[in-house]
Amino acid sequence: MGTTIDLYDFMIANSTGYSIRGGKLYFKVDGVKDEFLSRQSNAIALHKDFLKAKAGFDDNRKNNLDKLGISPTDLTPAQLGKLK
């Protein structure tokens, strides 16, 4: 999440270096595009890593519940780590 915030902060700080027209991002200051793409790539890569780790966690939790003979439906949303 920090890298996404960093990306937004960068774009806010460099708001004169780009414009949006027709739903497309146009860069008008040298270096802003390269830095944006670098930060965006980093944010996307970390998001993918997070999703992979979460999937592993979810699979591990399901396997452990199966070993105990517990179904996710036997648990409350709070016990499953869900807010609601």
N, C-alpha and C positions, 0 to 999 in steps of 0.2 A: 504494500500500500504506500510505503514511503516513496518508492520510485514514481508512482503515479502522481503523488502530491508534488514531488520534485519537478515532474514534467509540466504540470499545471502552473506551478510557481515560475518556471522558466518562461512559459508562454505569456504569462501576465507581465513579467518583467521586460519582455521583448515584444510587447503588443504593437509597437510601431514597425516591427520587422516583418509583419505578415498581414494578410487580409483574407477574408472568407467571402467568396462570391459563388453563388449557385451551388452551395454545399461543398465547395472545394477550397482547399487551403493553398494560398499563394504566398510565396516568400519574396520579400523585396529587399532584404538586407543580407549581404554575404555572411555566411557562417551560421545564420539562424537555422536554416534548413538542415544542415549537417548535424548541428547540435540537437535539434528536435528529433531527427531520425535516430540518432544514437540513444537519446534518453527514452524514446518510444520503444525502440528495440529492447532495451534493458528492462523496461516495465513489462513488456509482453513476455519476455523470457522468464522473468521472475513469477509472473502470473501463471504461466504454464507449469513451472516447477511447483508452485503452490497447489495447483489442481492435481498434479501427479502425486504429491505427498498426501493430499486429502483423500484421494482415491485409495492409496495404500493404507491409510489410517482406517478408512471405512471398511475396507476388505478385512483388515486385521481384527477390527471390532466384531464384524459379522462372524468371522471364523471362531473367535473366542466365545461369542454368545452361543454359537452352534455347539461348541464343545461342552458348554454348561447346560445345553438343552433349553436355552431361552430364545424365544423369537422376539424380534424387534417390536412386534405388536403387543408383547407382554409388558413393555416398558412405556412410561410416560414420555412425551416429547422432551421434557426437561432431563430425564434420565438418558435420553439419546443425544443430549447436547443441543437441542433445538430450542430457540426462544419461544416459538409458538407453533 
